[in-house]
Amino acid sequence: MRKVLVFFLFLCWVPQALALMSPEEEAELGRKILAEIRAQAEIIEDPELTQYLQRIGQRLLRHAGPHYFTFHFFILRNSALNAFALPGGYIFVTSGLIEEVDREDELAAVLAHEIGHVQARHVARRLAALQRLQLATAGLSLAGLLLGGGKAGSAVAVTSSALALTRALAYSRADEEEADRRGFEYLVKAGYDPAAFLSILEKIVRHRWLLTETGPNYLLTHPAPPERIAYLESLVQRYPSPKKSPGDTFYLRRLQVRLKVLTHDPGNLVVRYREALKLSDDPMLRYGLGLALARSRFFPEALQELSLVVRAFPHRDYFRLDLAEVYFEAGQYRQAQAWLRDYLSRHPGNLRARWLLARTYQELHRWKEALAAFKELEPKLSDLPEFHYYYGRLLSEVDREGRAHYHFARYFALKGDFRVARYHYRQALKYLPQKDPLREKIAQKLQALGPPKS
């Protein structure tokens, strides 16, 4: 994560103009930073979790007026309670924050606040402030400031350049208040409980100590001085809580268990869930045990536990999807196919199920069905690195080498390995016919990557 921030800041001072960058420039910068984040940190690339976050974000954005950008929402594996917006509408929420919320309204409040920052162009204004600092001469101070928490970092973080950088990076109090007011409006209009703004802020304040040894204060994007709490309380008092929130608390709880299993040691979780089940026969504990067993590759036991969960919740179809995924991971592709087709007959738009079925067709060597499924999914999953990796493998199996190399290039570009991405783009050009329209897109991708570093 620290390397990500170093890269982010170096990118920030590349533009020469001191004026506010255009939305197009900001979006391009955001794409570059996103690739570097993928290379240096762990994004939870789970279609269902991402779709859930995207759904909340889009619900809020319907009330945010015209957009400068196409917004994207990501989960960063990090135990701290935090969220932040990058240039171009890329919004990150930490896994620790999602695990801590009690209801969807609180998560929506965090996203609304970050959308408020982006809509107000606060990110672009911070970048302009960085450009004015002539930071190219402050490399050592910058590294020390960003390393924070270690001896090497603290030794140089007190320089005047570092202090100036801290001031430039931090949102001003006016920025925070504007993001709060904008976000509050989006939250209320979307039907969420306005009191969630206060309850999640209180949780973040209680956990603020988690960041004290891991980075400088400007990383905490939700400071809460007393006056901020006061004006938020005054806003909340003006609006009654809705009779019914749009969020599904049970579904959120399930996703929190799923996220916990994806971000914690599964062996430890197996022990913890088994101990907890001795005290309570809560099916959600059994659900966590089943997922943890699957991640530990104890598939027969995982299938047994998840089958019990499916029987406990016959009307909660998403547990059937979890069972189908474990069948897939266990290599029982025909069983996975049957469960997935049954699920999709009732939920045809579910991205996770469609993605799993496409992969199932691929593993069964049903090339025609797999190609059709991947083609349909490409517009929806084009930001998912693994989509391009497996699409590349599929295309290679059916001797479409030019397009296979293109998707391998997309995979490595999204992962931040630009050297290997260039190689595959060039290989794609060797195989593609001269009149293939994909060649023009590849040329644009190569130009965007720029020349290789010496």
N, C-alpha and C positions, 0 to 999 in steps of 0.2 A: 504493500500500500504506500509506503514512503517513496518508493521509486516512481510510483504513479504520480504522486504529487510533485516530485521533482520535474518529471516530464511535462506535467500540466503547466507548471510555472514557466519553464523554458519556452513552451509554446506561446504562452501569454504575451511575451515581449517581442515575438517575431515580427508582427505587423509594425510598419514604420510610422503610419499615420497616428497622430494622437487623438483624432476624432473617434467618436463612438463607431465601432465596426458595424458593417451592414449585417442584416440578418443572414444573408448568404455566407458571409465570411464567418460569422459566429457558428452557423450550422456546420460548415466545413471543419472548423476548429474542433467542434464537439465530436465529429466523427473520428478525427485523429486521436483525440484523447480517449475515446471509447475503446479504440483498438489497443492503445497502450494499457489501459486498465485491464482489458482481457488478458494481455500478456503478463501483467505483473500481479494481479489480484484474482481472487476467485469470485466470479459471478455465478449465482445459482441459475443454471440454464435449464430450468424445469418448465416445460410448456404450460402446465396447469397453474403453477404459482405465478408465472409471468402473466398469463392470461387474466388471472384474478386481479393482479395489481393494475394491469392495463384497463380492465373493466371499470375499476373504481376511478382511475384517472380520467377515462373518457366520460364518465358520468359527471365529474366535476367540470371538465373542459366544455361541456355543452352550455355551461353558464358563465364561461370566462371571456366571452366576446371573441373577436377575430384573433387568430393565432399567427404569430410570426413563424412558428415551426411545427413540424410533425413531432408530437411528444412521444417519448419512449421511456418506459419504466423498468428498473432493474433492481434485483436483490443482491446486495454485496455481502459475502460471508464475513461477518464481523460481529463480535459479541457486544460492542458498544451500542448505545441507543442513539442513533443519529440518522440523518437524511441530508442530502445535498443535491444541488442542481449544477450541472455542467453547462457550458455554452451549447446553444442549439436545442434546448428542450430535453436533454438527457437527465432524468431524475433517478437518483439512487436512494434506496432505503436499506438499512442494515438488517441482517437476519435477526440480530439481537432485539431490534425495535419491534419487528413483527411478532416475535415470540412473546413480547411483553404486553402487547395491547390486549384489552379485555373485550373489545368489540370493534366492528368494522369502522364505526364512526371515528374512533381515535386514529386509525390508520388513514382514513380519508382526510382528517384534519391536518396530518403531517403532509400528505400529498398536496392538499389545497394551499398550504403555506409555501411549499416549494414552487408550485405552479405560479403563485403570486410573484415570487422573485423573478421567474423567467418572463412572465407577461410584462413586468415593469422594467425589463432589461437591466436588472441590477447586476447580473453576471457580466454583461458587456461593459457596464460602467466600471466595475472592479478591474476588468482587463485594461481599460483605458488608464486607470490610475496606476497600474503596474508599469505600463509603457512609459509613463512620465518619470519613473524612478531610475531609469537607466540601469536596470538590474544586470546587464551583461557584465558589469564590473564587480558584482557582489556574489560570485559563485560560491565562495567558501562560506560566507555568512548564510546564504540561501541553504546550502546543504546542512549546515549546523542547525538552522531553524527548523528544517523539515524533519531532520532525524529525531529531534526532541526526545527526552527521556533517557538518552544514553550520555555517557561522559563526553564523548566526542562532540555530541550535539550541544550540550549545555556550555561547553567551553567557549563556543563562538557565537552562541545565540544572543548574546547581549550587545552585539555591536550595533552601531547606529543604523547601518544598512538593514540589518535584520529587523530592528524595531520599526523602521520605515516600511519594510515589507509586511510586517504583521498588521500595521495600520491600514495598508492598502488592501490587504486581503479581506479584512473583517467587514462584514456588512455594517453600515452605519445604523444607529438607532432608528433613524427615519426610514431606512430601507426595511428594517425588521417590522416596524409598525405598518408600513404600506403593505408588505407581504401578508401580515396578519389580517389587515382589513380586507384586502382583496380575497385572501383565502377564506375568511369568515363568510364573505358574501357567497362565494362559490359553494361552500359547505351547506349553508342554510338553503340556498336555492335548489341544491341537489337532494334535499330532504333529510339530511343527517342532523344529528343532535348537536347544536352549537356548544353545549357544555363539554363536548369531547375535546375541544380546543384546550380547555383548562386541564382536564384530567390527564391528557397525554403530556402536556407541558410539565405537570407536576411529576409524572413518572420520569421524564428526562432529567429534570432537576435532581431528583433523588439519586439517579445513577450517574450524575455528572462526574463523580470521582473515577469512573471507569476510564475516562480519557486523560486523566492527569499525567499518566506515565507513557502515553502512547502518541502524543502529538501536541502541537501548540493549540492555544485556545481558539484560534480562528476556525478550527475544524468543527467546533461545536456550533452548529448553525441555528441553535434555538436558545440563545441566552435568555434568562428570565429575571431581569431586575424587577424590584417591587412595582415600579410604575407600569411595566409591561403587564404584569399580572392584574394590576388595578384596571387598566383600560380594557383588558379582555373580559374581566368580570362585568364591567359596565356594558359591554357588547352583549354578553350572554344574557343579562337581565332583560334586555329589550326583546328577546325572542323566546317564546316557549319551546320546550322540547317537543318534537313531533310525537304523535301517538304511536307511530310505528316506524322504525328505522328501515331503510332499504337493505341493510346488511343481514346476513344469516349467521348468527353467532355459532351455531353448531358446525356449519361448514368451515368457518374461520378456525374453530378449535381443531378440526381435522387437519386443515392445512398447516396449522402450527405444529402439530405432531409430525406431519410429513417433513416440514422444514427442519425440525429438530433432528430427525433421523438423517437427513441429508447433510447436516452441518456438525454433528457430534460423532464421537467414536461409537460405531454400532455395537461392538462387543460390550462396552460399558453399559450401553443402553439396554442390551438384552438382560444383563444382570439386574439393573435397576427396575425394569418393567416386571420381571419375574418376582422380585421382592415385593413390589407394589401390589401385584395381583394376589399375593397371599393375604393382603389386608382388605382388598376391594375387588369385586368382580366387574369393575367398570369396563365396558367393551372398548372404550377409547384407549385404555391401557393395553388391552389385548391387541388393538390395532397397531399401536406403537411397537409392541413386541413383534408382531408379524412383519412389519417393515424393517425393523432392526435385524431380525433373523434373515430376511432376504438380502439385506446389504452385507451380512456376514456370510452369505452364500449357503445358509442352511435351508435350502428350498423346501424339502418335504415338511419340515416343521413350520416354515413360514406359511405355506399353503394351508396347513391345518388350522393355524391361528386365524388367518384371514377368512377362511371359510366360516368359522364361528362368528366372526364379525358380520359377514354378509347375512347370515341367518338372524343375527340379533337386530339388524337394521334392513329388513326386506324392502323398504321403500326408499332407501338412500342408495341410489344407483351408483354413486361414485365409488363405493366400496367394491363393487363388481369390477370397476375399471382398475382398481389397485390389484385385485386378484388376477385379472388378465395380464397386468404388467409383470407380476411375479411368474406366471406361466411362461411369459416371453423370456424373462431373464434366466429361467431354469432350462431353456432350450426346448420347451414343450410347445412348439409353434402352432400345432393344429388346435390344441386346447385354447391357446391365446387367441387364435383367429376366431374360434367359435364365440368366446366371451366378448371379443371386441365387436364382432358383427352384431351380436345381440344388443350390446350397449349402444352402438351407433344407430341402430334402428329406432331408438327413442331419443337420441341426442346427436343428430347428424352433424352439428357444427362444432363438436368438442375437438379442439386442436390436439390435445394429448392423445385421445383415442385414435384420431386419424393418423397421427404420427406413428403411433405404435403399430397400427395396422399396416401402414406403408413399410415399416421395418420388418414386420412379420412376413409380408409378401416377398420381400427381398431375401429373407433367410430361407424361405420355402422355394426359392428360385422361380417364383411366378413372376417373370420379368415384365410381362405385359401389364398386369395389375399393379405391380410396383411402380413402373414408369408413369402410369396414369395417376397414381396416388401422389407421387413426388411432384409431378407437374402441377397438380391442383394445390399442393401445399406451399409451393415456392413463394407466392406473394405473401403468405402469412408467416412463414418461418425463415425469411431471407436473412434475418439478423441472428439466427441460431447457428453457431459454427458447426455443430454436429450434423445439422441438416445437409450442409454442403459436403462434408466429409463422406457421408453415406450415399449421397446422390452421386458424387464422383465415383465411388466404388461401383455403384449400380451401372452407371453409364460405361464404365470400363468393362464390365461383364458382358455388355451387349455391343462392344466394339465401337463405341462412340467416343474415341479418345480425345478429340478436340474439346468437346463439352465436359468430359471427365476432368481434363486438366484445368478447365475454367473453374469448375466447382472446387477442386483441390486448392486452387489459388484463392478463391473466396474464403475457404476455411482458414488458410494460413494468414490471410490479411486480417480476418476478424480476430484471430488469435494474437495478432501483433507481430508475426514473423514475416516481415515484409521482404526479406531476402528470398525465402522459399516461395512466397507468393509471386514475386517477379519471375522466378524460374518457371512456375506452372503457367503463368499467363503467356510467356514466350513459347512454351511447349504447345499450348493450345493454338497459337497462331500457326505453328508448323503443320498442324493437322487439319485445321478448318479450311474449307474451300474459300477462294478469294472473294466470292460474292456473299459469303455468309454474313448477315447483319451483326452477329455476335462479335465479329472482328472489331467493329467500331467501338463497341462497349469495352472490349479489352484494351484498346488503345487509350480510351479515356481513363480506365483504371490504372494503367501503367503511368500515364501522365500525372494522375493524382498522387501516386506513390512517390514520384520524383526519382532522381538518379540514385543508384545504390551508393551507400556510404563507402568511402575508401578504407 
